């Protein structure tokens, strides 16, 4: 699983300066993710992609799990509700949350 996440992370192709791009899904800040593509990802990878959007926008993670994946160095927003997301990023987070809910993924 971690190897797949490392590969996913390493696929940062083009897009915004800090945007993550994922094979089969797209770039977090320029592509609207389809639920069909998101359904191809595991719960773990859905969690990772969703949280990468928050990390890209300065969120300071509180949980040990998130801190083990995302470095809080340089983060500037401690309240997730205050993270400024673009329209596409908000739509992508919403779609990921919906697919996670459909699957019964842990929160």
C-alpha positions, 0 to 999 in steps of 0.5 A: 500500500505505501509503495502504491502511495509513493508511486502515486505521489511520484506522479506529480506531472504538471499543474500548479506549483504544489498541486498533486497529480495522480494517474487516472484521476488528474491534478488536484487543482485543475481537473475535476475528478470523476466519481468513476475514476475515484471509485478505482482507488482504495479507501487509503488512497482516497484518504491520501488524495483528499488530504493532499489537497488540504496539505497543498493549501497549508493545512496543519494536520493534527492526527498522527496518521496524517502527520506521518504522511504530510509534513506540517513544516510551513503549514499556516492554517490550523482550522480545516474549515478555514483552508482556502480551496479553489472551486475545483479543489472543493468539488474534488474534496466533495467527490472524494468524501462521497465515494469514501461514504459509499464505500464505508471508508473509515474517517 
